[in-house]
Amino acid sequence: MNEFTLFPVTFSIIAITVLTTLLGFNSQDIRSKALFYPYQMTGPSQYYRFFSHGLIHADYVHLFFNMFTLYSFGRVVEIFLFTKTEYVILYVSALAASSIFDFFRNRKNYNYAALGASGAVSAVVFATLIFDPWEKGIALFGLPFLAIPNILFAILYIWFCAYMDKRGKDNIGHNAHLWGSVYGFLLTAVLKPDLFKSFIDKLMHPHF
């Protein structure tokens, strides 16, 4: 049994995203039509951009990091957390949910546009945190000896996204990361109330 059979949703999302991103690299028309561009989203005919921006990326590095993160955490979500349908709902809806704040903030900003699946990928990552707030499930910089408890990672990540967005000195959609993360955890809590109750219980009774 190959990995595609084991993780059909994760690998389908990766395959579709890689294909459309490569098409966008070679076609400015595809890229411009897929961009999340609030200034142009003046009616329902343009609302598809809430979702299409997750199908294209700025460059190969951007694409690799998003898809590698999705590969790493999506398999956990697909096997241990959600049904295939729930997983698709989480990922697709997170694309829109992670963009709503920037949509309203930049509706009159001609110069603002965004692309990439980071918001949805962040939602997938934060969905996995519901298993155990104190588990050292995420290693900083990919180094095992820098693994920290999930709850600490969540706090640091959200603080970092908020700080970097306020600082505003790079070209990264920190708000999409932040709201995608929050949305991913909250939707998981709604869909899996028993796991959420267990999360709260473990949070109140830390184990080290």
C-alpha positions in Angstrom: 0.0 0.0 0.0 1.6 3.3 -1.1 1.4 6.7 0.7 -1.2 8.0 -1.7 -3.5 5.2 -0.8 -2.9 5.9 2.9 -3.2 9.7 2.7 -5.3 10.5 -0.4 -6.5 13.9 0.8 -3.1 15.1 1.8 -1.4 14.0 -1.4 -4.2 15.2 -3.6 -4.0 18.7 -2.1 -0.2 18.6 -2.6 -0.5 17.4 -6.2 -3.1 20.0 -7.2 -1.2 22.8 -5.5 2.1 21.9 -7.0 0.5 21.7 -10.5 -1.4 25.0 -10.3 1.6 26.7 -8.8 3.8 25.5 -11.7 1.2 26.7 -14.1 1.1 30.1 -12.4 4.9 30.3 -12.7 4.5 30.1 -16.5 1.4 32.2 -16.9 1.0 35.7 -15.5 -2.7 35.5 -16.5 -3.3 32.5 -14.3 -1.4 34.1 -11.5 -3.2 37.4 -11.6 -6.6 35.7 -11.7 -5.8 33.5 -8.7 -4.4 36.2 -6.4 -6.2 37.2 -3.3 -6.8 40.9 -4.3 -9.3 42.6 -2.0 -9.3 45.8 -4.0 -10.8 43.9 -7.0 -13.2 41.8 -4.9 -16.1 44.1 -5.2 -18.8 41.5 -5.8 -19.5 37.7 -5.6 -18.0 37.0 -9.0 -14.6 37.7 -7.4 -15.0 35.9 -4.2 -13.5 32.7 -5.6 -10.2 34.5 -4.8 -10.7 33.6 -1.2 -9.8 30.1 -2.3 -7.8 30.3 -5.5 -4.9 32.1 -3.8 -4.1 28.9 -2.0 -3.4 27.2 -5.3 -0.4 29.4 -6.3 2.8 30.4 -4.6 5.5 33.1 -4.9 8.4 30.7 -5.6 9.7 27.2 -5.1 10.8 27.9 -1.6 7.4 29.2 -0.6 5.8 26.1 -2.3 8.2 23.7 -0.6 7.8 24.9 2.9 4.0 24.9 2.7 3.7 21.5 1.1 6.3 19.9 3.4 4.5 21.2 6.4 1.2 20.0 5.0 2.8 16.6 4.3 4.1 16.4 7.9 1.0 17.3 9.7 -1.7 16.5 7.2 -1.0 12.8 7.5 -1.7 13.0 11.3 -5.0 14.8 10.6 -6.1 12.4 7.9 -5.4 9.2 9.9 -6.1 10.1 13.5 -8.4 13.2 13.6 -10.8 13.7 10.7 -12.7 11.9 8.1 -11.7 12.6 4.6 -14.7 15.0 4.2 -14.0 16.8 7.4 -10.3 17.2 6.4 -11.3 18.8 3.0 -13.8 21.1 4.8 -11.1 22.2 7.2 -8.5 22.9 4.6 -10.8 24.7 2.0 -12.7 26.7 4.6 -9.4 27.8 6.3 -8.3 29.4 3.0 -11.2 31.8 3.3 -11.2 32.1 7.1 -7.6 33.1 7.2 -8.1 35.8 4.6 -11.2 37.6 6.0 -9.3 40.0 8.2 -7.0 41.1 5.4 -10.0 41.3 3.1 -11.7 44.0 5.2 -8.4 45.8 6.1 -7.3 46.1 2.4 -10.5 46.6 0.4 -9.3 50.0 -0.6 -5.6 49.2 -0.8 -4.7 48.9 -4.5 -1.2 47.7 -3.7 -2.2 44.7 -1.5 -2.3 41.2 -2.9 -1.5 37.8 -1.4 -1.0 34.2 -2.5 -0.1 30.9 -0.9 -1.7 28.2 1.2 -0.1 29.2 4.5 -3.4 30.0 6.2 -4.9 26.6 5.4 -1.6 24.8 6.3 -1.5 26.7 9.6 -5.0 25.4 10.3 -3.9 21.9 9.7 -0.9 22.3 12.1 -3.0 23.8 14.8 -5.7 21.1 14.4 -3.2 18.5 15.7 -2.5 20.5 18.9 -5.8 19.3 20.3 -4.4 15.9 21.1 -2.3 17.1 24.0 -1.3 20.7 25.0 1.8 19.5 26.8 3.2 17.0 24.3 6.5 18.1 22.7 5.2 17.6 19.2 6.9 20.5 17.4 10.6 21.0 17.1 11.8 24.5 16.6 13.8 24.8 13.4 13.3 21.1 12.9 15.8 20.2 15.6 14.5 17.5 18.0 16.4 18.8 21.0 14.5 22.1 20.6 11.1 20.4 20.8 8.6 22.4 23.0 5.1 21.7 24.4 2.3 22.3 21.9 0.7 25.0 24.1 3.9 26.9 24.3 4.4 26.7 20.5 0.9 27.9 19.9 1.3 30.9 22.2 4.7 31.8 20.7 3.5 31.3 17.1 0.4 33.5 17.6 2.4 36.2 19.4 5.0 36.1 16.6 2.4 36.5 13.8 0.7 39.4 15.6 4.1 41.1 16.3 5.4 40.7 12.7 2.1 41.9 11.2 2.2 45.0 13.4 5.9 45.5 12.5 5.0 45.3 8.8 8.5 45.1 7.4 8.3 42.0 5.3 6.2 40.6 2.6 4.7 37.7 4.5 1.0 37.3 5.3 1.3 37.0 9.0 -2.4 37.6 9.6 -3.3 34.6 7.4 -1.0 32.5 9.5 -2.5 33.8 12.7 -6.2 33.5 11.8 -5.7 30.2 10.0 -4.1 28.8 13.1 -6.9 30.0 15.4 -9.6 28.8 13.0 -8.0 25.4 12.6 -8.0 24.8 16.3 -11.5 26.2 16.9 -13.1 24.2 14.1 -11.4 21.1 15.4 -12.8 21.8 18.9 -16.3 22.1 17.4 -16.0 19.0 15.3 -14.3 16.9 18.0 -15.8 18.1 21.3 -14.6 15.0 23.2 -11.1 15.7 22.2 -11.5 19.4 23.2 -12.7 18.3 26.7 -9.7 16.1 27.0 -7.5 19.0 25.8 -8.9 21.2 28.6 -8.5 18.5 31.2 -4.8 17.9 30.2 -4.2 21.6 30.0 -5.4 22.0 33.7 -3.3 19.0 34.7 0.1 19.3 33.0 2.4 16.4 32.8 6.2 16.7 32.2 
